Amino acid sequence: MNTKVLFIGNYCSSNRGDAAIIDGMLGDIRATIPDCEIRMTSLFQDVARKVHGVDTAGPWYWTESRSDVISARARFLLSGRSSLPKAYAWADIAVAVGGSYIHDRYHPAIVGRLLELKALLRAGVPTFLYSHSIGPFTRPATSKMASDVLERVDGITVRESVSRDQVEELSGRDVVIASDAAFMAPPGDPDIGDLMNRIEGISGSNGYITVSVRDLKGFYDKGVQDRTFKDLSGSLKDIAKGQGVGVVFVPMCTDMGGYRHDDRVPSKRLARSMRSDDRTLVVEGEPTHMDLRGIIAGARAHIGLRMHSNILALATGTPVVGIGYEHKTKGIMEDMGLSRYHFEAHAVSRKRLLSTAADLFKNEQDLREHISGEVENATTSAHQSSVLLKKIIDR
């Protein structure tokens, strides 16, 4: 009899990082639990079906506004153990897909996510949190809800030590660190032949670098974002000239299916500000995470604001300068032994980025060898989530 596994918590796989997580989970869980059947829920159901080829339903609880929170809380209080929607009642176990959304920076969405987990636990559905970044919590109400959920779920793995400490503080339970599932995402067969011809056209005498940027609204005020982008623009122009490389901007998020984030917009803004049209290219269209991985694999180096662009780079052995805006990037760069190539977005300066890039190019070969070993360790670590999931199912 097949084990029915329901992925919950996916927002939108137009975010190629989220898509890589799910593809990594799908492959590893199917290999570890061959008799399983997997379905999922997502706010963007059509995108999920298109990207992953998995039967997808809408989320049970979703809170985008204060009125949504009030309604969701009332529904939770009035519903009973037997009120599971059809998609959830089907499941033998619910698996909250990996990522960084169990914290209250994403308030009020966090309320709906936690209520959904609480409702599943109340209904007696085994529930597992698969390779998450968790916290921080600054609101007492969401901290209390999170503590209750973290104490009661059947299993948890987290992506880095900062999240492990947060879970242990909130729940008192020991948790396993398992690397991000995107390390296990299949390389696939990227369809990038024409694009690589265009990249060759803007590459310098020493090839090209790739860059991932995003809008930092919600993490920093406009002044910090403007200063960060100004220093990044100047640095990239100097790196292109000094190292003899082209600059290729890779969008980890697009507006496919109506998604509200599109990294092509800040990428084009940054490319224009460099005033180096003959040495810059913004990847257009709807590339898959496998396409982006193929592009990044050919780069001399990658500079990434999007954490999963950094993981795609590391997975191919490409040296990375990781620029963080949440603790997840810092944690992963530390775990990979690459702390000196990481700093926070608010601390970006032209001088610092140039000196870090110079260090990277000077030590490029050694870094590639180091990264190769660390990625092997990360892939082994990521597999622990599926191993623990199987133990829960086999109880």
Secondary structure, 3 states (H helix, E strand, C coil): CCEEEEEEEECCCCEHHHHHHHHHHHHHHHHHCCCEEEEEEECCHHHHHHHHCCCEECCCCCCCCHHHHHHHHHHHHHCCCCCCCHHHHCCCEEEECCEEEECHHHCCHHHHHHHHHHHHHHCCCCEEEEEEEECCCCCHHHHHHHHHHHHHCCEEEECCHHHHHHHHHHHCCCCEECCCHHHHCCCCCCCCHHHHHHHHHHCECCEEEEEECCCCECCECHHHHHHHHHHHHHHHHHHHHHHCCEEEECCCECCHHHCCCCCHHHHHHHHHHHCCHHHEEECCCCCCHHHHHHHHHCCCCEEECCHHHHHHHHHCCCCEEEEECCHHHHHHHHHCCCHHHEEEHHHCCHHHHHHHHHHHHHCHHHHHHHHHHHHHHHHHHHCHHHHHHHHHHHC
